[in-house]
Amino acid sequence: MKPTFKHLLLLLIDITLLNIALWFSFFLRYEGRIPLSFVQNWGYLALVMTIVRIACFIAFGLYQSLWSYSSLPELFQIVKAVVISSGLQYLISNFIDLRISRSVFVIDFGVVLILIGGARLAIRMRRELLTGWESGQKSVKRILVVGAGYTGALVIREMLREHTATHLPVAVVDDDPRKISWRLHGVPVAGKLDQLAQVSRKYDVDEILVAIPSAPKSRLREIVNQAQETGLPVRILPGIFTLANGEISFNQAREVRIEDLLGRKPVQVDLAEIAGYLQEERILVTGAGGSIGSELCRQVSRFFPEILLLLGRGENSIYEIDQELSFAHPDVRKKALIADVRDRMKIERIFRDYRPTVVFHAAAHKHVPLMEAAPDEAVKNNVFGTKNLVELADKYRVKRFVLISTDKAVNPTSVMGATKRVAEKIVQYMAAHSKTKYCAVRFGNVLGSRGSVVPLFQKQIAAGGPVMITHPEMTRYFMTIPEAVSLVIQAGAMEETGEIFILDMGEPVRIVDLARDLIRLSGFKPDEDIKIQYCGVRPGEKIYEELLTAEEGITTTKHERIYVSKPRSIDWVQFQRDLSELEKLLVTGDWTKMTRKLWQVIHDEEQEKEWEKETASSRLHS
């Protein structure tokens, strides 16, 4: 590194301090009466000792550190440099017969350590005093840090190091009683977490930063709720926050999101296993413009496919994901295809032209109330669109086929759920009669997907309320889109065929609790600033969702977050007859007979009658 004026000035200061320390050591050792032999040869003696010290200081990088931001690692470098240089001085003095008393070296060691370390400390104190004065001249937010652990210490240190900082840590809270009244880089640990409100008032806090990325989601939820009760803005350091060099910045903190509060372990995937079946393959993603489909495209692009086929019938959404991938993964070859899975001739042309080897089928109608009003569209898309793809995958020798299913396919009470259950059975049927490896992946709601409850609640909150909920006991399983897609891709890597894989969705979440969390995260108080109203269960909806039918059992897989169901046996001959009849009824436009046949495909006669009553009642009231 090229020396600067500051480096040369620091070198000159060190030389001066080293000579002062050496003279003081002799003066102290000989009680002010330094022997004449040393006084007469002082120039030679000081030159040798100074050269040894400075050489060690340079070797240990003491002139390459930014001492304005020094801390323990830099202090250790000083200690090591002084220890090694003292040892070398002693050896060299004996070698050239300077006859210096050993006590002089001991005294010199201590004095040098104090003077050199003190000089560096003075440089840092000067910067902090200047920073403090400058901070007083501009708007600075006073930050309360939650967590006095490793992450809390790092972020406090970085906030204090920022010369132009606009955030000043003023206090810390932590549940470890041993840390109370201690200081973290000079910032007091002022209380426990349940004292968060009192500490905020005492230190005139402007913002709260939660710095416990390793905390379980259930604990994090409690902390965030406590923090939000203060009425102050709350930020969080997400689980993946460190940079490649181990540094951390306040700028990496962000507002708390609803997915931060879901009580579930983070998803871990086997990247090597995934790469084994996606790399250099021709991959087709249907519904590529949707929430799940677009995330599938993003994650698949990381594994260097030979070509990625983006298929969907909505031109705008396909255009958007195509443009996004062109920017994020310019080296990935891809093709945007506008097509409808119900158009068998068009889909077959795509299979014939591009010969996909892996298919992820995410295209589907998913809105329960809308499909109750248009059951023919649900059957066309979810049943026969799937049938087209499944049969063509067999015909064109696709290696793997993955169907994206839903928890609504379990004991369905809606047309949408019933059509997805039939789609699962189609996949299972073809798996028993094909060399292609077929599977279905079943999971619950995904946060932030188009048409899901979270964006709807956010719009209602933005409009000032009320937030409309169907039933106070309504629960759903939730997962973030990237989590769900990671597990879908992982499930596709498994060797089984014809299985229904079930993702571990964690514990079901009460919708009213989700709504209250969203209201708090938006800076309002539930039932005071934003009202919650109940509007009744809609046609086809269930209060509780399930991931397994009564006949299914699950077994574990090699991935701790993925299970495989054991479905009951199916009469495949009858199933084929039922599908043929369902297709004929679809053409006639008789929705009542068509929905009855749909039910027959997945349930027995007694359940069919019960479902028919519920359906008639729902339509009567809708």
C-alpha positions in Angstrom: 0.0 0.0 0.0 1.4 3.4 -1.0 2.3 5.5 2.2 0.3 8.6 2.7 1.0 11.7 4.8 -1.1 10.2 7.7 1.0 7.0 7.6 4.3 9.0 7.7 3.0 11.2 10.5 2.0 8.1 12.5 5.4 6.6 11.9 7.1 9.7 13.1 4.9 9.7 16.3 5.8 6.1 16.9 9.5 6.8 16.6 9.2 9.6 19.0 7.2 7.5 21.5 9.6 4.6 21.2 12.6 6.7 22.1 10.7 8.3 25.0 9.8 4.8 26.3 13.4 3.6 25.9 14.9 6.6 27.8 12.2 6.3 30.5 13.0 2.6 30.9 16.7 3.3 31.5 15.8 6.2 33.8 13.5 4.1 35.9 15.8 1.1 36.0 18.8 3.1 37.2 16.7 5.5 39.4 17.7 8.6 37.3 21.5 7.8 37.2 21.9 6.2 33.8 25.5 4.7 33.3 27.8 6.9 31.2 28.5 4.0 28.8 24.8 4.0 27.7 24.6 7.8 27.5 27.7 8.0 25.3 26.4 5.3 22.9 22.7 6.4 23.1 22.4 7.2 19.4 23.6 3.8 18.3 21.5 2.1 21.0 18.3 4.0 20.2 18.8 3.4 16.4 19.0 -0.4 16.8 16.1 -0.6 19.2 13.9 1.7 17.1 14.6 -0.1 13.8 13.7 -3.5 15.4 10.4 -2.1 16.8 9.4 -0.3 13.5 10.2 -3.3 11.4 7.9 -5.5 13.6 5.2 -2.8 13.5 5.3 -2.8 9.7 5.3 -6.6 9.5 2.2 -6.7 11.7 0.3 -4.2 9.6 0.2 -1.4 12.2 0.4 1.2 9.5 -2.3 -0.3 7.3 -5.2 -0.3 9.8 -7.8 2.5 10.0 -7.1 3.5 13.6 -10.1 5.8 13.7 -12.2 2.6 13.7 -9.9 0.4 15.8 -11.2 -2.3 18.2 -10.0 -5.5 19.9 -8.5 -7.2 16.8 -6.2 -4.1 16.2 -5.3 -4.1 19.9 -4.2 -7.7 19.6 -2.0 -6.8 16.6 -0.2 -4.1 18.8 0.3 -6.6 21.6 1.8 -9.2 19.2 4.0 -6.6 17.5 5.4 -5.4 20.9 5.9 -8.9 22.2 7.8 -10.1 19.2 9.9 -6.9 18.8 10.8 -7.0 22.6 12.0 -10.6 22.1 14.1 -9.6 19.0 15.6 -6.6 20.9 16.7 -8.8 23.7 18.3 -11.4 21.3 20.0 -8.7 19.1 21.3 -6.8 22.2 23.0 -10.0 23.4 24.3 -10.8 20.0 26.0 -7.4 19.6 27.0 -7.3 23.3 25.1 -4.2 24.3 24.9 -5.5 27.9 21.4 -4.1 28.7 19.7 -5.2 31.9 16.8 -7.6 31.3 14.7 -5.4 33.6 15.1 -2.5 31.1 13.4 -4.7 28.4 10.5 -5.6 30.8 9.9 -1.9 31.7 10.3 -0.9 28.0 7.7 -3.5 27.0 5.1 -2.1 29.3 5.8 1.5 28.5 5.7 0.9 24.7 2.5 -1.0 25.0 0.9 1.9 26.9 2.2 4.7 24.6 1.6 3.0 21.3 -1.8 1.6 22.3 -2.7 5.0 23.9 -1.8 6.8 20.7 -4.2 4.6 18.7 -6.9 5.0 21.2 -6.5 8.7 21.1 -7.0 8.6 17.3 -10.3 6.7 17.7 -11.5 9.0 20.5 -10.8 12.0 18.4 -13.0 10.6 15.6 -15.8 9.7 17.9 -15.8 13.1 19.5 -15.9 14.7 16.0 -18.6 12.3 14.9 -20.6 13.0 18.0 -20.4 16.7 17.4 -21.3 16.4 13.8 -24.2 14.1 14.7 -25.5 16.8 17.0 -25.7 19.1 14.0 -28.0 16.9 12.0 -31.0 14.6 12.5 -29.9 11.4 14.2 -32.3 8.5 15.0 -31.8 7.1 18.5 -31.8 3.2 18.2 -32.7 0.7 20.8 -31.1 -2.7 20.0 -32.9 -5.9 21.0 -30.3 -8.5 21.7 -26.9 -8.2 23.3 -25.4 -11.2 21.5 -22.9 -11.5 18.7 -25.2 -9.9 16.1 -26.2 -7.1 18.4 -22.5 -6.3 19.1 -21.7 -6.3 15.4 -24.4 -3.9 14.4 -23.7 -1.5 17.3 -20.1 -1.5 16.4 -20.9 -0.7 12.7 -23.3 2.1 13.6 -20.7 3.6 15.8 -18.0 3.3 13.1 -20.1 5.0 10.4 -18.6 8.5 10.1 -21.7 10.0 8.6 -24.1 7.8 10.7 -27.7 8.9 10.9 -28.5 6.1 13.5 -27.1 6.2 17.0 -27.4 3.1 19.3 -28.4 4.5 22.7 -29.4 1.3 24.7 -29.7 -2.5 24.5 -32.2 -4.9 26.0 -31.5 -8.6 26.5 -33.1 -11.4 28.5 -29.8 -12.6 29.9 -29.6 -11.2 33.5 -25.8 -11.5 33.5 -25.6 -8.8 30.8 -27.8 -6.2 32.5 -25.8 -3.1 33.5 -22.9 -4.1 31.3 -21.9 -2.0 28.2 -21.7 -3.2 24.6 -19.1 -1.0 22.8 -20.0 1.7 25.3 -23.8 1.3 24.9 -25.6 0.3 28.1 -27.6 -3.0 28.4 -30.4 -1.2 30.1 -32.9 -3.9 30.9 -34.7 -7.1 29.9 -37.0 -7.6 27.0 -40.2 -7.1 29.1 -38.8 -3.7 30.1 -38.6 -2.6 26.4 -41.3 0.1 26.8 -39.7 1.7 29.9 -36.2 1.6 28.3 -37.6 3.2 25.1 -39.1 6.1 27.1 -36.0 6.5 29.3 -33.6 6.8 26.4 -35.9 8.8 24.1 -35.7 6.1 21.5 -36.8 6.8 17.9 -36.6 3.3 16.4 -36.2 -0.3 17.6 -33.9 -2.8 15.9 -34.3 -6.6 16.6 -30.9 -8.1 16.2 -31.5 -11.8 17.0 -31.6 -13.5 13.6 -31.2 -17.0 15.2 -34.3 -16.7 17.4 -37.1 -19.2 16.8 -40.0 -17.7 14.9 -42.4 -18.1 17.8 -39.9 -16.1 20.1 -39.4 -13.5 17.4 -43.1 -13.0 17.1 -43.3 -12.3 20.9 -40.4 -9.8 20.7 -41.9 -8.0 17.7 -45.3 -7.8 19.3 -43.7 -6.3 22.4 -41.7 -3.8 20.3 -44.8 -2.8 18.3 -46.7 -2.0 21.5 -44.3 1.0 22.0 -45.7 2.5 18.8 -42.2 3.0 17.5 -40.9 1.8 14.1 -39.5 -1.7 14.3 -36.7 -3.1 12.1 -35.2 -6.6 11.9 -32.0 -8.2 10.8 -33.0 -11.1 8.6 -31.5 -14.6 9.1 -29.1 -14.2 6.1 -27.4 -10.9 6.9 -23.6 -11.2 6.8 -21.5 -10.2 3.9 -18.7 -12.3 2.5 -16.2 -10.5 4.7 -18.3 -10.9 7.9 -19.3 -7.3 8.1 -22.8 -6.0 8.9 -24.5 -2.7 8.4 -27.6 -1.1 9.8 -28.7 -0.6 6.1 -29.2 -4.4 6.0 -32.0 -4.1 8.5 -35.5 -3.9 7.1 -39.1 -3.6 8.2 -40.6 -6.7 9.8 -42.5 -8.8 7.3 -45.4 -11.2 8.0 -43.2 -14.2 6.9 -40.7 -13.3 9.7 -43.4 -14.3 12.2 -44.3 -17.7 10.8 -43.4 -20.4 13.4 -41.3 -22.7 11.1 -37.7 -23.6 10.6 -36.0 -22.2 7.5 -35.9 -24.4 4.4 -32.6 -26.2 3.6 -32.3 -27.9 0.2 -29.7 -30.3 -1.2 -28.3 -28.2 -4.0 -26.1 -31.0 -5.4 -29.1 -33.3 -5.7 -31.2 -30.6 -7.4 -28.5 -29.8 -9.8 -28.2 -33.4 -10.8 -31.7 -33.4 -12.4 -32.0 -29.9 -13.7 -28.5 -29.0 -15.1 -28.3 -29.2 -18.9 -32.0 -30.3 -19.1 -34.8 -28.8 -21.2 -37.2 -27.6 -18.6 -40.9 -26.6 -19.2 -42.7 -24.5 -16.6 -46.5 -24.1 -17.1 -48.1 -21.1 -15.5 -44.7 -19.5 -15.6 -46.2 -16.0 -15.1 -47.9 -16.8 -11.9 -46.6 -16.5 -8.4 -45.4 -20.1 -8.0 -44.5 -20.5 -11.7 -42.4 -17.4 -11.9 -40.5 -18.3 -8.7 -39.9 -21.8 -10.2 -38.3 -20.1 -13.2 -36.1 -17.9 -11.0 -34.8 -20.8 -8.9 -34.4 -23.3 -11.9 -32.4 -20.6 -13.7 -29.7 -21.0 -11.1 -29.0 -24.6 -12.1 -28.0 -23.8 -15.7 -30.7 -25.7 -17.8 -30.1 -26.3 -21.5 -33.2 -24.2 -22.1 -36.0 -22.9 -19.9 -39.5 -22.8 -21.5 -41.8 -20.2 -20.0 -45.4 -21.2 -20.8 -48.5 -19.3 -19.9 -51.6 -17.8 -21.5 -51.2 -14.3 -19.9 -48.9 -12.3 -22.2 -48.1 -9.6 -19.7 -47.0 -11.9 -16.9 -44.9 -14.0 -19.2 -43.3 -10.9 -20.6 -42.4 -9.7 -17.1 -40.8 -12.9 -16.0 -39.0 -13.2 -19.4 -37.5 -9.7 -18.9 -36.6 -10.3 -15.3 -34.7 -13.5 -16.2 -33.0 -11.7 -19.1 -31.5 -9.3 -16.6 -30.9 -11.7 -13.7 -29.6 -14.7 -15.7 -28.5 -13.4 -19.1 -26.6 -16.6 -19.8 -29.6 -18.9 -19.5 -31.2 -19.8 -22.8 -35.0 -19.5 -22.5 -38.1 -19.2 -24.6 -41.4 -17.4 -23.8 -44.4 -19.4 -25.0 -48.0 -18.0 -25.0 -50.3 -21.1 -24.9 -53.2 -22.6 -23.0 -52.7 -26.0 -21.4 -56.3 -26.8 -22.6 -55.2 -26.5 -26.2 -53.9 -30.0 -26.8 -52.7 -29.4 -30.4 -50.7 -26.3 -29.4 -49.2 -28.0 -26.4 -48.3 -31.1 -28.4 -46.5 -28.8 -31.0 -44.5 -27.3 -28.1 -43.5 -30.8 -26.9 -42.6 -31.9 -30.4 -40.5 -28.8 -31.2 -38.7 -28.4 -27.9 -38.7 -31.9 -26.4 -38.7 -30.9 -22.7 -37.1 -33.4 -20.3 -38.5 -32.0 -17.0 -41.9 -30.4 -16.6 -43.2 -28.4 -13.7 -47.0 -28.0 -14.0 -48.1 -24.9 -12.1 -50.8 -23.6 -14.4 -54.2 -23.9 -12.6 -57.4 -22.1 -11.6 -57.1 -21.7 -7.8 -59.7 -19.2 -6.6 -62.3 -21.2 -4.6 -65.4 -18.9 -4.8 -64.8 -18.1 -8.5 -64.6 -21.7 -9.4 -67.8 -22.5 -7.6 -69.5 -20.1 -10.0 -67.6 -21.5 -13.1 -67.1 -25.2 -12.4 -66.7 -25.9 -16.2 -63.6 -23.7 -16.3 -62.1 -25.4 -13.3 -62.6 -28.9 -14.9 -61.3 -27.8 -18.3 -58.1 -26.3 -16.9 -57.3 -28.2 -13.7 -58.4 -31.7 -14.9 -58.1 -31.9 -18.7 -55.3 -29.3 -19.0 -53.3 -31.6 -16.6 -54.4 -34.7 -18.5 -53.1 -33.1 -21.7 -49.7 -32.4 -20.2 -49.4 -35.8 -18.4 -50.2 -37.8 -21.5 -47.8 -35.7 -23.7 -45.1 -36.1 -21.1 -45.4 -39.8 -21.5 -45.6 -39.7 -25.3 -42.5 -37.5 -25.7 -40.5 -39.4 -23.0 -40.1 -36.6 -20.5 -37.9 -37.7 -17.6 -39.7 -36.1 -14.7 -43.1 -34.5 -14.3 -44.0 -32.5 -11.2 -47.6 -31.4 -10.5 -48.2 -28.4 -8.1 -51.2 -29.4 -6.0 -52.9 -27.9 -3.0 -54.2 -28.8 0.5 -57.6 -28.1 -0.8 -57.4 -31.4 -2.7 -57.7 -33.2 0.6 -61.4 -34.1 1.4 -62.4 -31.3 -0.9 -65.6 -29.3 -0.3 -65.0 -27.1 -3.4 -65.0 -27.5 -7.1 -61.4 -26.2 -7.2 -60.2 -28.7 -4.6 -62.0 -31.6 -6.3 -60.4 -30.8 -9.7 -57.0 -30.7 -8.1 -57.6 -34.1 -6.4 -58.6 -35.5 -9.8 -55.4 -34.0 -11.3 -53.4 -35.8 -8.6 -55.1 -39.1 -9.5 -54.3 -38.5 -13.2 -50.6 -38.2 -12.3 -50.8 -41.3 -10.2 -52.5 -43.2 -13.0 -49.9 -42.3 -15.6 -47.1 -43.1 -13.2 -48.3 -46.6 -13.1 -48.3 -46.9 -16.9 -45.2 -44.9 -18.0 -41.5 -44.8 -17.8 -41.7 -41.0 -17.0 -41.3 -40.3 -13.2 -44.4 -38.5 -12.1 -45.1 -36.9 -8.7 -47.4 -34.3 -7.2 -46.4 -31.8 -4.5 -49.2 -30.7 -2.1 -48.9 -27.6 0.1 -51.1 -24.8 1.5 -51.3 -21.1 1.0 -48.3 -19.1 -0.1 -47.8 -15.6 1.3 -47.9 -12.8 -1.2 -49.2 -14.9 -4.1 -51.6 -13.3 -6.5 -55.1 -13.3 -5.0 -54.0 -14.6 -1.7 -55.3 -13.2 1.6 -52.2 -11.1 2.6 -52.3 -8.6 -0.4 -56.1 -8.4 0.1 -55.7 -7.5 3.8 -53.0 -5.0 3.0 -55.3 -3.2 0.6 -58.0 -3.1 3.2 -55.6 -1.8 5.8 -54.4 0.9 3.4 -58.0 1.9 2.8 -58.5 2.4 6.5 -60.4 -0.9 7.1 -62.3 -2.8 8.0 -60.4 -6.0 7.4 -62.9 -8.6 6.4 -62.5 -12.2 7.7 -64.9 -15.1 6.9 -64.8 -16.8 10.3 -63.1 -16.2 13.7 -61.8 -19.8 13.8 -60.7 -20.0 10.2 -57.1 -21.4 9.9 -54.7 -22.0 7.1 -51.3 -23.4 6.5 -48.9 -20.7 5.1 -45.5 -20.8 3.5 -43.5 -18.1 1.6 -43.2 -18.5 -2.2 -39.5 -19.1 -2.2 -39.8 -21.7 0.5 -42.6 -23.6 -1.2 -40.8 -23.6 -4.6 -37.5 -24.7 -3.0 -39.3 -27.8 -1.6 -41.1 -28.4 -4.8 -37.8 -28.6 -6.7 -36.3 -30.7 -4.0 -39.3 -33.1 -4.2 -38.8 -33.4 -7.9 -35.3 -34.7 -7.3 -36.6 -37.8 -5.4 -36.6 -41.1 -7.0 -40.1 -42.2 -6.2 -42.8 -42.1 -8.9 -46.5 -41.7 -8.6 -46.2 -40.3 -5.1 -47.9 -37.3 -3.5 -45.3 -35.3 -1.6 -46.5 -33.2 1.2 -44.5 -30.2 2.4 -44.2 -29.4 6.1 -46.2 -26.2 6.4 -45.6 -25.8 10.1 -48.5 -25.1 12.4 -51.8 -23.8 10.9 -52.3 -20.0 11.4 -55.5 -18.4 12.5 -56.5 -15.9 9.9 -57.6 -13.4 12.5 -54.2 -13.6 14.1 -52.6 -13.1 10.7 -54.8 -10.0 10.2 -53.9 -8.6 13.6 -50.2 -9.0 12.9 -50.5 -7.3 9.5 -52.4 -4.4 11.1 -49.6 -4.0 13.7 -46.9 -4.2 11.1 -48.7 -1.4 9.3 -48.4 0.8 12.4 -52.0 0.5 13.6 -53.7 -1.0 16.5 -56.2 -3.8 15.8 -59.8 -3.1 16.7 -58.9 0.5 17.5 -57.4 2.1 14.4 -58.4 -0.7 12.0 -61.6 -2.7 12.7 -62.0 -6.4 12.0 -65.3 -7.7 10.7 -66.6 -11.2 10.0 -68.5 -11.8 6.8 -69.2 -15.6 6.9 -67.7 -18.6 5.2 -67.9 -18.4 1.4 -69.1 -21.2 -0.9 -66.7 -24.1 -1.1 -64.5 -22.9 1.8 -63.4 -25.0 4.8 -62.7 -23.6 8.2 -59.8 -25.9 8.7 -57.6 -27.2 5.9 -56.0 -30.6 5.9 -52.9 -32.1 4.2 -54.0 -35.7 4.3 -57.2 -37.7 3.6 -58.4 -40.2 6.2 -57.2 -43.0 4.0 -53.7 -41.6 3.5 -50.8 -42.0 5.8 -47.5 -40.4 5.5 -43.9 -41.7 5.7 -40.8 -39.6 6.0 -38.4 -39.0 3.1 -34.6 -38.2 3.3 -35.6 -34.5 3.5 -36.9 -33.5 6.9 -39.4 -31.1 5.5 -40.9 -33.4 2.8 -43.2 -36.3 3.5 -44.8 -38.8 1.1 -48.4 -40.0 1.4 -49.6 -43.5 1.0 -52.9 -43.2 -1.0 -55.5 -45.9 -1.1 -55.8 -48.2 -4.1 -57.6 -47.0 -7.1 -59.6 -48.8 -9.7 -57.8 -47.5 -12.8 -60.3 -48.9 -15.3 -63.2 -47.2 -13.6 -61.1 -44.0 -13.3 -60.6 -43.9 -17.0 -64.4 -44.4 -17.6 -65.2 -41.6 -15.1 -62.8 -39.2 -16.9 -64.4 -40.0 -20.3 -67.9 -39.4 -18.9 -66.8 -36.2 -17.2 -65.4 -34.9 -20.5 -68.7 -35.7 -22.2 -70.7 -33.9 -19.5 -68.4 -30.9 -19.8 -69.3 -30.6 -23.5 -73.1 -30.7 -22.7 -72.9 -27.8 -20.3 -74.9 -29.5 -17.6 -73.0 -28.3 -14.6 -75.1 -30.2 -12.0 -74.4 -33.6 -13.7 -70.8 -32.6 -14.3 -70.1 -31.7 -10.7 -71.9 -34.9 -9.5 -69.6 -36.9 -11.8 -66.6 -34.9 -10.5 -67.5 -35.9 -7.0 -68.0 -39.6 -8.0 -64.4 -39.6 -9.4 -63.0 -39.0 -5.9 -65.6 -40.1 -3.4 -68.2 -42.7 -2.7 -72.0 -42.3 -3.3 -72.9 -41.4 0.3 -70.4 -38.5 0.4 -71.5 -37.4 -3.0 -75.1 -36.9 -1.8 -73.9 -34.9 1.2 -71.7 -32.8 -1.0 -74.5 -32.2 -3.4 -76.7 -30.8 -0.6 -73.9 -28.5 0.5 -73.3 -27.3 -3.0 -77.0 -26.6 -3.6 -77.3 -24.8 -0.3 -74.2 -22.7 -1.1 -75.5 -21.7 -4.6 -78.9 -20.8 -3.1 -77.3 -18.4 -0.7 -74.7 -16.9 -3.1 
